[in-house]
Amino acid sequence: MTQKRILLLAIGFIAVAIIFGAFGAHALKERIAAEKLVSFETGVRYQMYHGLALLTLASFTEKWTFSNRLPVNLIILGTLLFSFSIYGLALQEVFGMSLKFLGPITPIGGSVLIIGWILLGFKIFKSQ
């Protein structure tokens, strides 16, 4: 994946995390249960962490002697699955619909994140 694409995705993740964080802190505080708000904030936090991580990874992309495409794609996919399934689960009352089908998506997203990071570490370890 190109440095520019990773940077743009990182910026998008970070911007959306800031928007969702503000939304959670101000608009959701009175509309959803406290435990749902904590879950929502977890989704925001992980999205922000991975946005910042992608920003950092982008600075190394052109220096690496290996392709980072798969690990970066897994990190992006894992973040989307993890954070957005949490957002849906936390907001299902606000939407007035059951989104319980998203429950199994959250650990799948977390697993994809873990695999992406382990793969990246393995590629770095194996590189010269």
Secondary structure by P-SEA (a helix, b strand, c coil): ccaaaaaaaaaaaaaaaaaaaaaaaccccccccaaaaaaaaaaaaaaaaaaaaaaaaaaacccccccaaaaaaaaaaaaaaaaaaaaaaaaccccccccccaaaaaaaaaaaaaaaaaaaaaaaaacc
